[in-house]
């Protein structure tokens, strides 16, 4: 019950500050997307595209895992138990 109350307090505080931030409209120009696709197809001539996408996916997963793991580890270091 205490943990739930603390999590609700954090959630309501976070929601209060996030509702104060104005909405941002992000649009990506078509040139950037087309350029990115051209880069990937250019790499496809050197590497087999399936292998490249697997390597890219593994790299992104490892990076995200490291970010989440270090965030959890930092939060745990602040807990008193």
VMD Tcl script that builds the backbone (N, CA, C; Angstrom):
set m [mol new atoms 243]
animate dup $m
set s [atomselect $m all]
$s set {name element resname resid chain x y z} {
  {N N UNK 1 A 0.815 -1.185 0.000}
  {CA C UNK 1 A 0.000 0.000 0.000}
  {C C UNK 1 A 0.861 1.252 0.000}
  {N N UNK 2 A 1.941 1.222 0.739}
  {CA C UNK 2 A 2.831 2.387 0.783}
  {C C UNK 2 A 3.507 2.572 -0.568}
  {N N UNK 3 A 3.939 1.471 -1.149}
  {CA C UNK 3 A 4.589 1.548 -2.459}
  {C C UNK 3 A 3.623 2.067 -3.510}
  {N N UNK 4 A 2.393 1.601 -3.477}
  {CA C UNK 4 A 1.391 2.054 -4.440}
  {C C UNK 4 A 1.116 3.545 -4.267}
  {N N UNK 5 A 1.063 4.005 -3.029}
  {CA C UNK 5 A 0.835 5.427 -2.771}
  {C C UNK 5 A 2.010 6.258 -3.299}
  {N N UNK 6 A 3.231 5.767 -3.091}
  {CA C UNK 6 A 4.395 6.490 -3.603}
  {C C UNK 6 A 4.403 6.517 -5.128}
  {N N UNK 7 A 4.074 5.391 -5.755}
  {CA C UNK 7 A 4.033 5.348 -7.213}
  {C C UNK 7 A 2.935 6.250 -7.776}
  {N N UNK 8 A 1.781 6.294 -7.093}
  {CA C UNK 8 A 0.718 7.206 -7.526}
  {C C UNK 8 A 1.146 8.657 -7.381}
  {N N UNK 9 A 1.850 8.966 -6.318}
  {CA C UNK 9 A 2.339 10.325 -6.115}
  {C C UNK 9 A 3.318 10.715 -7.224}
  {N N UNK 10 A 4.218 9.820 -7.548}
  {CA C UNK 10 A 5.174 10.081 -8.626}
  {C C UNK 10 A 4.439 10.238 -9.955}
  {N N UNK 11 A 3.461 9.362 -10.196}
  {CA C UNK 11 A 2.704 9.427 -11.444}
  {C C UNK 11 A 1.946 10.749 -11.569}
  {N N UNK 12 A 1.261 11.169 -10.507}
  {CA C UNK 12 A 0.503 12.417 -10.560}
  {C C UNK 12 A 1.423 13.622 -10.709}
  {N N UNK 13 A 2.573 13.583 -10.064}
  {CA C UNK 13 A 3.539 14.672 -10.237}
  {C C UNK 13 A 4.071 14.723 -11.665}
  {N N UNK 14 A 4.381 13.563 -12.204}
  {CA C UNK 14 A 4.850 13.480 -13.586}
  {C C UNK 14 A 3.766 13.961 -14.550}
  {N N UNK 15 A 2.528 13.525 -14.333}
  {CA C UNK 15 A 1.414 13.937 -15.200}
  {C C UNK 15 A 1.187 15.439 -15.118}
  {N N UNK 16 A 1.316 16.008 -13.919}
  {CA C UNK 16 A 1.120 17.447 -13.751}
  {C C UNK 16 A 2.122 18.226 -14.589}
  {N N UNK 17 A 3.404 17.829 -14.538}
  {CA C UNK 17 A 4.419 18.550 -15.297}
  {C C UNK 17 A 4.320 18.271 -16.802}
  {N N UNK 18 A 3.964 17.066 -17.185}
  {CA C UNK 18 A 3.858 16.739 -18.606}
  {C C UNK 18 A 2.664 17.425 -19.261}
  {N N UNK 19 A 1.598 17.670 -18.499}
  {CA C UNK 19 A 0.445 18.369 -19.058}
  {C C UNK 19 A 0.724 19.850 -19.259}
  {N N UNK 20 A 1.714 20.384 -18.572}
  {CA C UNK 20 A 2.080 21.796 -18.711}
  {C C UNK 20 A 2.918 22.053 -19.975}
  {N N UNK 21 A 3.563 21.028 -20.507}
  {CA C UNK 21 A 4.412 21.187 -21.683}
  {C C UNK 21 A 3.528 21.265 -22.926}
  {N N UNK 22 A 3.748 22.268 -23.769}
  {CA C UNK 22 A 2.910 22.367 -24.978}
  {C C UNK 22 A 3.235 21.244 -25.965}
  {N N UNK 23 A 2.249 20.917 -26.796}
  {CA C UNK 23 A 2.445 19.882 -27.802}
  {C C UNK 23 A 3.402 20.372 -28.881}
  {N N UNK 24 A 4.229 19.461 -29.353}
  {CA C UNK 24 A 5.194 19.768 -30.397}
  {C C UNK 24 A 4.824 18.961 -31.629}
  {N N UNK 25 A 4.740 19.637 -32.751}
  {CA C UNK 25 A 4.409 18.957 -33.996}
  {C C UNK 25 A 5.708 18.670 -34.744}
  {N N UNK 26 A 6.076 17.399 -34.809}
  {CA C UNK 26 A 7.288 17.000 -35.508}
  {C C UNK 26 A 6.924 16.434 -36.867}
  {N N UNK 27 A 7.490 17.020 -37.877}
  {CA C UNK 27 A 7.312 16.494 -39.220}
  {C C UNK 27 A 8.690 16.226 -39.804}
  {N N UNK 28 A 8.824 15.095 -40.440}
  {CA C UNK 28 A 10.091 14.713 -41.046}
  {C C UNK 28 A 9.993 14.974 -42.539}
  {N N UNK 29 A 10.902 15.768 -43.083}
  {CA C UNK 29 A 10.859 16.015 -44.526}
  {C C UNK 29 A 11.084 14.718 -45.308}
  {N N UNK 30 A 10.480 14.624 -46.475}
  {CA C UNK 30 A 10.590 13.418 -47.292}
  {C C UNK 30 A 12.022 13.196 -47.765}
  {N N UNK 31 A 12.809 14.248 -47.872}
  {CA C UNK 31 A 14.198 14.115 -48.321}
  {C C UNK 31 A 15.033 13.302 -47.341}
  {N N UNK 32 A 14.779 13.485 -46.055}
  {CA C UNK 32 A 15.547 12.757 -45.041}
  {C C UNK 32 A 15.221 11.271 -45.092}
  {N N UNK 33 A 13.945 10.952 -45.206}
  {CA C UNK 33 A 13.546 9.550 -45.267}
  {C C UNK 33 A 14.097 8.901 -46.530}
  {N N UNK 34 A 13.990 9.597 -47.654}
  {CA C UNK 34 A 14.527 9.072 -48.904}
  {C C UNK 34 A 16.030 8.887 -48.846}
  {N N UNK 35 A 16.732 9.823 -48.207}
  {CA C UNK 35 A 18.181 9.694 -48.044}
  {C C UNK 35 A 18.552 8.512 -47.175}
  {N N UNK 36 A 17.790 8.295 -46.113}
  {CA C UNK 36 A 18.054 7.152 -45.237}
  {C C UNK 36 A 17.829 5.835 -45.971}
  {N N UNK 37 A 16.772 5.785 -46.779}
  {CA C UNK 37 A 16.510 4.573 -47.561}
  {C C UNK 37 A 17.615 4.351 -48.588}
  {N N UNK 38 A 18.107 5.421 -49.184}
  {CA C UNK 38 A 19.217 5.294 -50.133}
  {C C UNK 38 A 20.486 4.778 -49.459}
  {N N UNK 39 A 20.736 5.216 -48.243}
  {CA C UNK 39 A 21.910 4.733 -47.500}
  {C C UNK 39 A 21.780 3.241 -47.228}
  {N N UNK 40 A 20.591 2.811 -46.793}
  {CA C UNK 40 A 20.387 1.386 -46.495}
  {C C UNK 40 A 20.518 0.545 -47.762}
  {N N UNK 41 A 19.941 1.006 -48.874}
  {CA C UNK 41 A 20.080 0.235 -50.116}
  {C C UNK 41 A 21.514 0.252 -50.608}
  {N N UNK 42 A 22.255 1.334 -50.378}
  {CA C UNK 42 A 23.670 1.370 -50.739}
  {C C UNK 42 A 24.484 0.383 -49.926}
  {N N UNK 43 A 24.172 0.258 -48.659}
  {CA C UNK 43 A 24.853 -0.726 -47.821}
  {C C UNK 43 A 24.462 -2.134 -48.262}
  {N N UNK 44 A 23.245 -2.271 -48.803}
  {CA C UNK 44 A 22.786 -3.567 -49.281}
  {C C UNK 44 A 23.624 -4.118 -50.417}
  {N N UNK 45 A 24.317 -3.257 -51.163}
  {CA C UNK 45 A 25.208 -3.732 -52.214}
  {C C UNK 45 A 26.476 -4.364 -51.637}
  {N N UNK 46 A 26.906 -3.879 -50.465}
  {CA C UNK 46 A 28.126 -4.393 -49.844}
  {C C UNK 46 A 27.811 -5.596 -48.963}
  {N N UNK 47 A 26.825 -5.437 -48.090}
  {CA C UNK 47 A 26.405 -6.507 -47.188}
  {C C UNK 47 A 25.063 -7.052 -47.669}
  {N N UNK 48 A 24.817 -8.313 -47.414}
  {CA C UNK 48 A 23.450 -8.793 -47.654}
  {C C UNK 48 A 22.497 -8.034 -46.733}
  {N N UNK 49 A 21.425 -7.517 -47.292}
  {CA C UNK 49 A 20.536 -6.624 -46.549}
  {C C UNK 49 A 19.916 -7.309 -45.328}
  {N N UNK 50 A 19.593 -8.589 -45.440}
  {CA C UNK 50 A 19.029 -9.307 -44.292}
  {C C UNK 50 A 19.998 -9.356 -43.129}
  {N N UNK 51 A 21.268 -9.626 -43.420}
  {CA C UNK 51 A 22.278 -9.651 -42.354}
  {C C UNK 51 A 22.490 -8.270 -41.756}
  {N N UNK 52 A 22.473 -7.247 -42.594}
  {CA C UNK 52 A 22.646 -5.883 -42.094}
  {C C UNK 52 A 21.518 -5.506 -41.153}
  {N N UNK 53 A 20.284 -5.840 -41.525}
  {CA C UNK 53 A 19.151 -5.501 -40.673}
  {C C UNK 53 A 19.186 -6.268 -39.352}
  {N N UNK 54 A 19.669 -7.504 -39.386}
  {CA C UNK 54 A 19.805 -8.274 -38.145}
  {C C UNK 54 A 20.854 -7.630 -37.239}
  {N N UNK 55 A 21.987 -7.246 -37.817}
  {CA C UNK 55 A 23.041 -6.591 -37.037}
  {C C UNK 55 A 22.542 -5.261 -36.479}
  {N N UNK 56 A 21.823 -4.480 -37.289}
  {CA C UNK 56 A 21.286 -3.202 -36.834}
  {C C UNK 56 A 20.282 -3.401 -35.703}
  {N N UNK 57 A 19.436 -4.417 -35.826}
  {CA C UNK 57 A 18.447 -4.712 -34.782}
  {C C UNK 57 A 19.125 -5.124 -33.482}
  {N N UNK 58 A 20.132 -5.970 -33.572}
  {CA C UNK 58 A 20.863 -6.388 -32.368}
  {C C UNK 58 A 21.548 -5.206 -31.717}
  {N N UNK 59 A 22.132 -4.317 -32.517}
  {CA C UNK 59 A 22.796 -3.126 -31.981}
  {C C UNK 59 A 21.789 -2.235 -31.247}
  {N N UNK 60 A 20.624 -2.026 -31.832}
  {CA C UNK 60 A 19.609 -1.183 -31.198}
  {C C UNK 60 A 19.103 -1.834 -29.916}
  {N N UNK 61 A 18.891 -3.158 -29.932}
  {CA C UNK 61 A 18.431 -3.854 -28.725}
  {C C UNK 61 A 19.451 -3.775 -27.600}
  {N N UNK 62 A 20.729 -3.953 -27.930}
  {CA C UNK 62 A 21.775 -3.878 -26.902}
  {C C UNK 62 A 21.861 -2.477 -26.326}
  {N N UNK 63 A 21.768 -1.474 -27.183}
  {CA C UNK 63 A 21.819 -0.089 -26.706}
  {C C UNK 63 A 20.639 0.211 -25.792}
  {N N UNK 64 A 19.441 -0.187 -26.191}
  {CA C UNK 64 A 18.262 0.043 -25.345}
  {C C UNK 64 A 18.361 -0.724 -24.038}
  {N N UNK 65 A 18.862 -1.959 -24.074}
  {CA C UNK 65 A 19.026 -2.735 -22.848}
  {C C UNK 65 A 19.991 -2.034 -21.904}
  {N N UNK 66 A 21.096 -1.516 -22.430}
  {CA C UNK 66 A 22.068 -0.833 -21.579}
  {C C UNK 66 A 21.463 0.416 -20.947}
  {N N UNK 67 A 20.672 1.161 -21.698}
  {CA C UNK 67 A 20.045 2.366 -21.156}
  {C C UNK 67 A 19.076 1.999 -20.037}
  {N N UNK 68 A 18.225 1.013 -20.277}
  {CA C UNK 68 A 17.241 0.601 -19.271}
  {C C UNK 68 A 17.933 0.002 -18.054}
  {N N UNK 69 A 18.941 -0.850 -18.271}
  {CA C UNK 69 A 19.654 -1.476 -17.168}
  {C C UNK 69 A 20.346 -0.426 -16.290}
  {N N UNK 70 A 21.017 0.529 -16.910}
  {CA C UNK 70 A 21.705 1.553 -16.118}
  {C C UNK 70 A 20.722 2.474 -15.404}
  {N N UNK 71 A 19.570 2.715 -15.997}
  {CA C UNK 71 A 18.552 3.524 -15.326}
  {C C UNK 71 A 18.020 2.798 -14.095}
  {N N UNK 72 A 17.718 1.520 -14.242}
  {CA C UNK 72 A 17.225 0.731 -13.102}
  {C C UNK 72 A 18.297 0.639 -12.031}
  {N N UNK 73 A 19.536 0.441 -12.433}
  {CA C UNK 73 A 20.629 0.352 -11.462}
  {C C UNK 73 A 20.813 1.663 -10.704}
  {N N UNK 74 A 20.661 2.788 -11.398}
  {CA C UNK 74 A 20.778 4.086 -10.747}
  {C C UNK 74 A 19.643 4.304 -9.764}
  {N N UNK 75 A 18.432 3.934 -10.150}
  {CA C UNK 75 A 17.289 4.076 -9.254}
  {C C UNK 75 A 17.457 3.181 -8.029}
  {N N UNK 76 A 17.953 1.960 -8.224}
  {CA C UNK 76 A 18.156 1.048 -7.082}
  {C C UNK 76 A 19.224 1.562 -6.137}
  {N N UNK 77 A 20.206 2.305 -6.655}
  {CA C UNK 77 A 21.258 2.823 -5.773}
  {C C UNK 77 A 20.720 3.887 -4.815}
  {N N UNK 78 A 19.601 4.533 -5.183}
  {CA C UNK 78 A 19.016 5.538 -4.314}
  {C C UNK 78 A 18.084 4.947 -3.267}
  {N N UNK 79 A 17.641 3.711 -3.447}
  {CA C UNK 79 A 16.742 3.088 -2.483}
  {C C UNK 79 A 17.507 2.684 -1.231}
  {N N UNK 80 A 16.899 2.827 -0.068}
  {CA C UNK 80 A 17.625 2.567 1.172}
  {C C UNK 80 A 17.815 1.100 1.507}
  {N N UNK 81 A 17.179 0.173 0.797}
  {CA C UNK 81 A 17.314 -1.236 1.159}
  {C C UNK 81 A 18.012 -2.002 0.084}
}
mol reanalyze $m
mol bondsrecalc $m
mol representation Tube
mol addrep $m
